[in-house]
């Protein structure tokens, strides 16, 4: 009898951009210069103070298990951050330190989602979230969104698409891939729409801090019954440290801790020790300086892409992405991305990584490289398009 892979894996979709990234690496090994605009990872290094704190933790021999919920000092630190930054009081007992935002999503879905229940997601949106839902036997329910709703699930869309089988809705603001945000009123209304249906609201806030023209309110401002996912990866530039956090409603403290004990035991100890340094005044000042550099990159790339002929139907307000309509050049954005890499040495992400709605005519640009490299990338794109008219 032949061994078979678990049937649940049939529904887990791949990251199509990884195919492009692998090819980009091959081209680099051949001596080609590749401009990476596909990676959702800050190009800035982890700030020195954070690195030093992590190293010190290892050198002092403090690399043991922590409580499953995380170091008490770090949980308290995050609670103070919510008070100082958002003017929202959150008990440290509701805060769980996790192996990245992915770990936070696994805990949130693990304690809320039953097999066969559905979760509302925007299309386009970050693909891993739908795969997490499938892993727990749930059903991702994609709602096509457009510039009319700034590419978000609104209260109206939630009401129109909520069914008896729905259990939750996920909203990321700022979002990946569009970088757009819900207004405070829009976020409040969306939370109320989910609560009125006795569902769970999962707020993905991992791009908080990387907001350029206004302030992003946390969902905790409007309800204590939401699950809030955040991470040290993006704003804090700690992607490889694999550390994030989850804020849960009071009633879920015990079940979330029990689940964390079983599937994670604890988040990396030295990463937690390092993260304590993330909230110092000196570090936050450096992160805000970097944010202004991201804003400069966004403004440059946004303007140039429009000049080239891409259509950007909603200007990104946060994160570090631009989701652009490439229909002026192609009806196959995946092939367009592959050709752009091969011919011009510019790597971008095809729309099919983020859903189905108009995916074939959209690509995502990440401005996670220097302004100088963005300028060179734009020049290459212009030459590529001119050659292929």
C-alpha positions as CSV (number, residue, x, y, z in Angstrom):
1,X,0.0,0.0,0.0
2,X,1.5,3.3,-1.0
3,X,1.7,6.1,1.5
4,X,-0.4,9.2,0.8
5,X,0.0,12.8,1.7
6,X,-2.7,14.1,3.9
7,X,-5.7,15.3,1.9
8,X,-5.8,18.7,3.7
9,X,-2.6,19.5,1.7
10,X,-4.6,19.5,-1.6
11,X,-6.1,22.8,-0.7
12,X,-2.9,24.6,0.4
13,X,-1.8,26.9,-2.4
14,X,1.9,27.7,-3.1
15,X,3.5,31.2,-3.1
16,X,3.9,31.8,-6.8
17,X,6.4,34.5,-6.2
18,X,8.8,31.9,-4.8
19,X,9.2,30.5,-8.3
20,X,10.2,34.0,-9.4
21,X,12.5,34.4,-6.4
22,X,14.2,31.1,-7.1
23,X,14.8,32.2,-10.7
24,X,16.0,35.6,-9.5
25,X,18.6,33.8,-7.3
26,X,19.7,31.7,-10.2
27,X,20.2,34.7,-12.4
28,X,22.2,36.4,-9.6
29,X,24.4,33.4,-9.4
30,X,25.0,33.8,-13.1
31,X,26.2,37.3,-12.6
32,X,23.0,39.2,-13.4
33,X,22.1,42.2,-11.3
34,X,18.5,41.8,-10.0
35,X,16.5,44.5,-8.5
36,X,14.2,43.0,-5.9
37,X,10.8,44.6,-5.7
38,X,9.0,41.4,-4.8
39,X,10.1,40.9,-1.2
40,X,7.7,41.9,1.6
41,X,10.6,42.4,4.0
42,X,12.3,45.7,5.1
43,X,15.7,46.1,3.6
44,X,16.9,47.9,6.7
45,X,18.8,45.8,9.2
46,X,17.4,45.1,12.7
47,X,18.4,48.1,14.8
48,X,21.7,47.7,16.6
49,X,20.2,48.0,20.1
50,X,17.8,45.1,19.5
51,X,20.6,43.0,18.1
52,X,22.8,43.8,21.1
53,X,20.0,42.8,23.5
54,X,19.5,39.5,21.7
55,X,23.2,38.7,21.8
56,X,23.5,39.6,25.4
57,X,20.6,37.3,26.3
58,X,22.4,34.4,24.6
59,X,25.8,35.2,26.1
60,X,24.4,35.3,29.6
61,X,23.1,31.8,29.1
62,X,19.4,32.9,29.3
63,X,18.1,30.7,26.5
64,X,15.6,28.5,28.4
65,X,11.9,28.1,27.9
66,X,9.8,31.1,28.8
67,X,6.1,30.9,29.9
68,X,4.0,29.9,26.9
69,X,2.4,33.3,26.9
70,X,5.8,35.0,26.8
71,X,8.1,36.9,29.0
72,X,6.0,38.9,31.5
73,X,8.2,42.0,31.0
74,X,7.6,41.9,27.3
75,X,3.9,41.5,27.7
76,X,3.8,44.5,30.1
77,X,5.9,46.5,27.6
78,X,3.5,45.9,24.8
79,X,0.6,46.8,27.1
80,X,2.3,50.1,27.8
81,X,2.9,50.6,24.1
82,X,-0.9,50.3,23.5
83,X,-1.5,52.9,26.2
84,X,1.2,55.3,25.0
85,X,0.7,54.9,21.2
86,X,-3.0,54.3,20.9
87,X,-4.4,55.5,24.3
88,X,-6.0,52.1,24.7
89,X,-5.7,50.2,28.0
90,X,-5.0,46.5,27.5
91,X,-4.3,44.0,30.3
92,X,-0.9,42.3,29.8
93,X,-2.7,39.0,30.6
94,X,-4.5,39.3,27.2
95,X,-1.2,39.6,25.3
96,X,0.5,36.5,24.0
97,X,4.0,36.5,22.5
98,X,4.0,34.2,19.4
99,X,6.5,32.9,16.7
100,X,5.7,35.7,14.3
101,X,2.3,36.9,13.2
102,X,1.8,33.5,11.6
103,X,1.9,32.0,15.1
104,X,-0.7,34.5,16.3
105,X,-3.0,33.6,13.5
106,X,-2.7,29.9,14.3
107,X,-3.7,30.5,17.9
108,X,-6.6,32.8,17.0
109,X,-8.0,30.4,14.5
110,X,-7.3,27.4,16.6
111,X,-9.6,28.6,19.4
112,X,-12.4,30.1,17.3
113,X,-12.8,28.0,14.1
114,X,-14.6,24.7,13.8
115,X,-14.3,22.4,10.9
116,X,-16.6,23.4,8.0
117,X,-17.1,27.0,9.2
118,X,-16.2,29.8,6.9
119,X,-14.1,33.0,7.3
120,X,-14.6,36.1,5.3
121,X,-11.5,37.5,3.5
122,X,-10.9,40.3,1.0
123,X,-9.8,39.3,-2.5
124,X,-7.0,40.4,-2.9
125,X,-5.4,39.7,0.4
126,X,-2.4,38.0,2.0
127,X,-2.5,34.3,0.9
128,X,-1.2,32.5,4.0
129,X,-4.3,33.5,6.0
130,X,-6.6,31.4,3.7
131,X,-4.2,28.5,4.0
132,X,-4.3,28.7,7.8
133,X,-8.1,28.5,7.6
134,X,-7.9,25.4,5.4
135,X,-5.5,23.8,7.8
136,X,-8.1,24.0,10.6
137,X,-10.8,22.5,8.3
138,X,-12.4,25.9,7.7
139,X,-13.5,27.4,4.4
140,X,-12.0,30.7,3.2
141,X,-14.9,32.8,1.8
142,X,-13.3,35.4,-0.6
143,X,-15.1,38.7,-1.2
144,X,-14.0,40.6,-4.3
145,X,-13.0,44.1,-3.3
146,X,-12.0,47.1,-5.4
147,X,-11.0,50.8,-5.1
148,X,-14.7,51.5,-4.2
149,X,-14.0,50.1,-0.7
150,X,-10.3,50.9,-0.7
151,X,-9.8,47.2,-1.2
152,X,-11.2,46.3,2.2
153,X,-14.1,44.4,3.7
154,X,-16.5,47.1,4.7
155,X,-19.5,46.7,7.1
156,X,-21.7,46.7,4.0
157,X,-19.7,43.9,2.3
158,X,-19.6,41.9,5.5
159,X,-23.4,42.2,5.8
160,X,-23.9,41.2,2.2
161,X,-21.7,38.1,2.3
162,X,-22.2,36.8,5.9
163,X,-24.0,33.5,5.9
164,X,-25.2,31.1,8.6
165,X,-22.0,29.2,8.2
166,X,-19.7,32.2,8.7
167,X,-17.6,32.3,11.9
168,X,-15.2,35.2,11.5
169,X,-13.8,38.0,9.3
170,X,-10.2,39.0,8.8
171,X,-9.3,42.6,8.0
172,X,-5.7,43.8,7.5
173,X,-5.3,47.6,7.7
174,X,-2.9,48.7,6.2
175,X,-3.3,45.8,3.8
176,X,-1.0,43.5,1.8
177,X,-0.9,43.8,-1.2
178,X,-2.6,47.3,-1.6
179,X,-1.2,49.3,1.4
180,X,-4.7,50.8,1.8
181,X,-6.4,51.5,5.1
182,X,-9.9,51.5,6.6
183,X,-10.9,54.8,8.2
184,X,-11.6,54.7,12.0
185,X,-15.3,54.9,11.3
186,X,-15.0,52.1,8.7
187,X,-13.1,49.9,11.1
188,X,-15.6,50.5,13.9
189,X,-18.5,49.7,11.5
190,X,-16.9,46.5,10.3
191,X,-16.3,45.3,13.9
192,X,-19.9,46.1,14.8
193,X,-21.1,44.2,11.7
194,X,-19.2,41.1,12.7
195,X,-20.3,41.4,16.4
196,X,-23.9,41.7,15.4
197,X,-23.6,38.4,13.6
198,X,-22.1,36.8,16.7
199,X,-18.8,36.3,14.8
200,X,-15.2,36.9,15.6
201,X,-13.2,39.8,14.2
202,X,-9.5,39.2,13.5
203,X,-7.6,42.4,13.0
204,X,-4.2,42.0,11.2
205,X,-2.2,45.1,12.3
206,X,1.3,43.9,11.3
207,X,1.9,47.1,9.2
208,X,1.0,49.5,12.0
209,X,3.8,51.9,12.5
210,X,4.4,52.0,8.7
211,X,1.6,54.5,8.1
212,X,2.5,57.7,6.2
213,X,-0.3,60.3,6.1
214,X,-2.5,59.6,9.0
215,X,-2.7,57.4,12.2
216,X,-3.9,53.8,12.2
217,X,-6.3,53.1,15.0
218,X,-6.1,49.6,16.6
219,X,-9.3,47.6,16.6
220,X,-9.0,47.4,20.4
221,X,-10.1,51.1,20.4
222,X,-13.6,50.0,19.4
223,X,-14.0,46.6,21.1
224,X,-12.5,44.3,23.7
225,X,-14.0,41.3,21.9
226,X,-11.6,41.3,18.9
227,X,-8.4,39.3,18.2
228,X,-5.5,41.6,17.2
229,X,-2.5,40.2,15.4
230,X,0.8,42.1,15.3
231,X,4.4,41.4,14.6
232,X,7.9,42.7,15.2
233,X,8.7,41.9,11.6
234,X,7.7,44.9,9.5
235,X,7.9,48.2,11.4
236,X,10.5,46.9,13.9
237,X,12.5,45.2,11.1
238,X,12.8,41.8,12.9
239,X,11.6,39.4,10.2
240,X,14.1,36.6,10.9
241,X,13.7,36.8,14.7
242,X,10.3,35.3,14.2
243,X,8.4,37.1,16.9
244,X,4.9,38.6,17.0
245,X,2.0,38.9,19.4
246,X,-1.7,38.3,19.8
247,X,-4.2,40.2,21.9
248,X,-7.3,38.1,22.8
249,X,-10.6,38.7,24.5
250,X,-10.7,38.1,28.2
251,X,-12.7,34.9,27.9
252,X,-10.0,33.3,25.6
253,X,-6.9,33.8,27.8
254,X,-7.0,30.2,29.2
255,X,-7.7,28.3,25.9
256,X,-5.1,30.3,24.0
257,X,-2.5,29.7,26.7
258,X,-3.3,26.0,26.6
259,X,-3.0,25.8,22.8
260,X,0.3,27.8,22.9
261,X,1.7,25.4,25.5
262,X,1.0,22.5,23.1
263,X,2.0,23.7,19.7
264,X,4.8,26.2,20.4
265,X,5.8,25.7,24.1
266,X,7.3,29.2,23.9
267,X,8.6,31.8,21.4
268,X,12.4,32.0,21.0
269,X,13.8,33.4,24.3
270,X,16.5,35.6,22.8
271,X,14.1,37.1,20.4
272,X,11.8,38.1,23.3
273,X,14.8,39.6,25.1
274,X,15.7,41.5,22.0
275,X,12.2,42.7,21.5
276,X,12.2,44.4,24.9
277,X,14.7,46.9,23.3
278,X,12.3,47.7,20.5
279,X,10.2,50.0,22.6
280,X,12.9,52.3,23.8
281,X,12.8,56.0,22.9
282,X,16.0,55.7,20.9
283,X,14.8,52.8,18.9
284,X,11.4,54.2,18.1
285,X,13.0,57.4,16.9
286,X,15.2,55.4,14.5
287,X,12.1,53.4,13.3
288,X,10.3,56.7,12.6
289,X,13.3,57.9,10.6
290,X,13.1,54.8,8.5
291,X,9.4,55.2,8.0
292,X,10.0,58.6,6.4
293,X,12.4,57.0,4.0
294,X,9.7,54.5,3.1
295,X,7.3,57.4,2.5
296,X,9.8,59.0,0.2
297,X,10.2,55.8,-1.8
298,X,6.4,55.4,-2.0
299,X,5.9,58.8,-3.3
300,X,8.6,58.4,-5.9
301,X,7.5,54.9,-7.1
302,X,3.8,55.8,-7.1
303,X,4.4,58.8,-9.3
304,X,6.7,57.0,-11.7
305,X,4.5,54.0,-12.2
306,X,1.6,56.2,-13.1
307,X,3.8,58.0,-15.6
308,X,4.8,54.7,-17.2
309,X,1.2,53.7,-17.7
310,X,0.3,51.5,-14.8
311,X,-3.0,52.3,-13.1
312,X,-3.0,52.6,-9.3
313,X,-6.6,52.8,-8.3
314,X,-6.0,53.5,-4.6
315,X,-2.8,55.3,-3.3
316,X,-1.2,53.2,-0.5
317,X,-1.4,54.8,2.9
318,X,0.8,52.3,4.7
319,X,2.9,49.2,4.5
320,X,5.5,49.2,1.7
321,X,3.5,48.0,-1.4
322,X,1.9,49.3,-4.5
323,X,-0.8,47.2,-6.2
324,X,-0.9,48.2,-9.8
325,X,-3.1,47.4,-12.7
326,X,-0.9,46.4,-15.6
327,X,-3.7,45.8,-18.2
328,X,-2.3,48.5,-20.4
329,X,0.7,46.1,-21.1
330,X,-0.7,42.6,-20.5
331,X,-3.6,40.4,-19.6
332,X,-1.3,37.9,-17.9
333,X,0.4,39.4,-15.0
334,X,2.3,36.2,-14.1
335,X,3.9,36.0,-17.5
336,X,4.6,39.7,-17.4
337,X,6.4,39.3,-14.1
338,X,8.4,36.4,-15.5
339,X,9.4,38.3,-18.6
340,X,10.3,41.4,-16.7
341,X,12.6,39.3,-14.5
342,X,14.3,37.6,-17.4
343,X,14.6,40.5,-19.8
344,X,15.0,43.5,-17.4
345,X,16.3,42.0,-14.2
346,X,13.4,43.4,-12.1
347,X,11.6,41.0,-9.7
348,X,7.9,41.8,-8.8
349,X,5.0,39.8,-7.5
350,X,2.1,38.7,-9.8
351,X,-1.5,39.3,-8.7
352,X,-2.3,35.6,-8.5
353,X,-0.4,35.3,-5.2
354,X,-3.2,37.4,-3.6
355,X,-6.4,35.9,-4.9
356,X,-8.5,35.6,-8.1
357,X,-10.3,39.0,-8.5
358,X,-8.6,40.7,-11.4
359,X,-5.4,38.9,-10.4
360,X,-4.4,38.5,-14.1
361,X,-4.1,42.3,-14.6
362,X,-2.4,43.2,-11.3
363,X,1.1,43.1,-9.9
364,X,2.6,44.2,-6.6
365,X,5.7,46.3,-6.3
366,X,7.5,46.4,-2.9
367,X,9.5,49.5,-2.2
368,X,11.8,47.6,0.2
369,X,15.0,48.6,-1.5
370,X,16.9,51.9,-1.7
371,X,15.6,54.9,-3.6
372,X,18.7,54.6,-5.9
373,X,17.7,51.0,-6.7
374,X,14.1,51.9,-7.2
375,X,15.2,54.6,-9.8
376,X,17.3,52.0,-11.6
377,X,14.3,49.5,-11.5
378,X,12.0,52.1,-12.9
379,X,14.5,52.8,-15.7
380,X,14.7,49.1,-16.6
381,X,10.9,48.8,-16.6
382,X,10.6,51.7,-18.9
383,X,13.1,50.2,-21.3
384,X,11.4,46.8,-21.2
385,X,8.0,48.3,-22.0
386,X,9.4,50.4,-24.8
387,X,11.0,47.2,-26.4
388,X,7.8,45.2,-26.1
389,X,5.3,47.7,-27.5
